[in-house]
């Protein structure tokens, strides 16, 4: 069962932050929640990355997410550390995907390989390349570097009493989603 201090019917699902390590399925879950609950979905990568993998300036990102989070309803598929302080206080619930490292890394490797082969655009026309995977900015390296800090952050939020649902497995996540009423 997912970990939550509040019964499902008492959770306010109007502003949802999906949080977890790269490759855990945050964007997929966010899109599914958006559709099921009728809330606007915002892809963080679409909002933060421009063409040719140029990241938007920190100030621009912060301003964008300040405006977005001031709205009454939304689903975000992540939050970058530079503006977490904007998103977290406005989120009515954080859905944390706290999966095992091997599971999320395996998912990420498969996803990355598929994207490199089919050249399907990821965000704003960007595609993943072999060069990126083997660079020092590799998404695979980012997963390894950020895994522990993201897990610590989830634990800290839980201890601080933030409204949270923590899923430890993809099956828990799926069952929880299926149990939500539109």
C-alpha positions in Angstrom: 0.0 0.0 0.0 1.2 3.5 -0.7 2.3 5.5 2.3 0.0 8.4 3.2 -1.0 9.9 6.5 -4.4 11.0 5.1 -7.2 8.8 3.8 -7.7 9.1 0.0 -11.0 11.0 0.4 -9.3 13.7 2.5 -6.5 14.4 0.1 -6.7 17.7 -1.8 -5.7 16.7 -5.3 -6.0 20.2 -6.9 -2.2 21.0 -7.1 -0.1 17.9 -7.5 3.6 17.7 -7.6 5.0 14.3 -8.8 8.5 13.8 -7.5 11.1 11.1 -7.9 14.3 10.2 -9.5 14.9 10.5 -13.3 13.4 7.5 -15.0 10.8 6.7 -12.4 7.8 7.6 -14.6 6.9 11.0 -13.3 5.8 12.5 -16.6 3.7 9.5 -17.5 1.9 9.5 -14.1 1.4 13.3 -14.3 -0.2 13.0 -17.7 -2.5 10.2 -16.5 -3.5 12.1 -13.4 -4.2 15.2 -15.5 -6.5 13.2 -17.7 -8.2 11.3 -14.9 -8.8 14.3 -12.7 -9.3 17.0 -15.4 -6.4 19.1 -14.1 -3.9 21.0 -16.4 -0.6 19.1 -16.8 2.6 21.0 -17.1 5.8 19.3 -18.3 8.8 20.7 -16.5 11.1 19.8 -19.3 8.9 21.4 -21.9 8.9 24.6 -19.8 12.6 24.7 -18.9 14.4 23.5 -21.9 14.6 25.3 -25.2 15.7 24.0 -28.5 19.2 22.5 -28.9 19.0 21.5 -25.2 19.5 25.1 -24.0 18.2 25.5 -20.5 16.3 28.6 -19.7 17.9 31.1 -17.3 17.2 30.5 -13.6 15.3 33.8 -13.2 13.1 33.0 -16.1 12.3 29.6 -14.8 11.6 30.9 -11.3 9.2 33.6 -12.7 7.4 31.0 -14.8 6.9 28.6 -12.0 5.8 31.4 -9.6 3.0 32.3 -12.0 2.1 28.7 -12.7 1.9 27.7 -9.1 -0.2 30.7 -8.2 -3.0 29.0 -10.2 -5.7 27.0 -8.5 -5.1 23.7 -10.2 -2.2 21.9 -11.8 -0.1 18.8 -12.1 3.7 19.1 -12.4 5.8 16.2 -13.3 8.8 17.4 -11.3 10.5 20.3 -9.7 14.0 21.5 -10.1 16.0 22.4 -7.0 16.4 26.0 -8.0 12.6 26.7 -7.5 11.4 23.9 -5.2 10.7 26.6 -2.6 8.1 28.0 -5.0 6.3 24.7 -5.9 6.4 22.7 -2.6 4.5 25.2 -0.4 1.8 25.5 -3.1 1.4 21.8 -3.8 -1.7 20.4 -2.0 -0.1 16.9 -2.3 3.3 15.5 -3.3 3.1 12.1 -5.0 6.6 10.6 -4.5 7.8 7.8 -6.7 10.4 6.2 -4.3 11.3 3.2 -6.4 14.4 1.0 -6.0 17.5 2.4 -7.7 17.9 -0.6 -10.0 14.2 -0.4 -11.1 14.3 3.3 -12.1 17.8 3.1 -13.6 16.7 0.1 -15.7 13.6 2.1 -16.9 15.8 5.1 -17.8 18.3 3.0 -19.8 15.5 1.4 -21.8 13.8 4.7 -22.4 17.0 6.4 -23.4 18.0 3.7 -25.8 14.6 3.7 -27.5 14.7 7.5 -27.8 18.2 7.4 -29.4 17.1 4.8 -31.9 13.8 6.3 -32.9 14.9 9.9 -32.5 11.5 10.8 -31.1 11.6 14.4 -29.8 11.7 14.6 -26.0 10.8 18.3 -25.5 10.7 21.3 -27.7 12.1 19.3 -30.6 15.1 18.0 -28.7 16.3 14.4 -29.2 18.5 12.2 -27.2 21.9 11.3 -28.8 24.7 8.9 -28.2 27.0 11.8 -27.6 24.8 13.0 -24.8 24.6 9.6 -23.2 28.3 9.4 -23.0 29.0 13.0 -22.0 29.5 14.3 -18.5 26.0 15.7 -18.6 24.5 12.3 -19.3 21.0 11.6 -18.1 22.2 8.3 -16.8 25.0 9.9 -14.8 22.4 12.5 -13.5 20.3 9.6 -12.3 23.2 8.1 -10.3 24.2 11.5 -8.9 20.7 12.7 -7.9 19.2 9.5 -6.6 20.3 9.8 -2.9 19.5 13.5 -2.6 16.0 13.0 -4.1 15.4 10.1 -1.7 16.6 12.3 1.3 14.3 15.1 0.2 11.3 12.8 0.1 12.1 11.6 3.6 12.5 15.2 4.9 9.2 16.3 3.4 7.5 13.3 5.0 9.1 14.2 8.4 8.0 17.8 8.0 4.4 16.7 7.7 3.9 17.6 4.0 0.7 16.0 2.5 2.3 13.1 0.6 1.7 9.8 -1.0 4.8 7.7 -1.3 4.8 4.8 -3.8 7.6 2.3 -3.4 6.7 0.2 -6.5 5.2 0.8 -9.9 2.4 -1.6 -9.0 1.4 0.5 -6.0 1.3 3.6 -8.3 -0.8 1.8 -10.9 -3.3 0.5 -8.3 -3.5 3.9 -6.6 -4.2 5.6 -10.0 -6.8 3.0 -10.9 -8.6 3.6 -7.6 -8.9 7.4 -8.2 -12.3 8.6 -9.2 -12.5 11.3 -11.8 
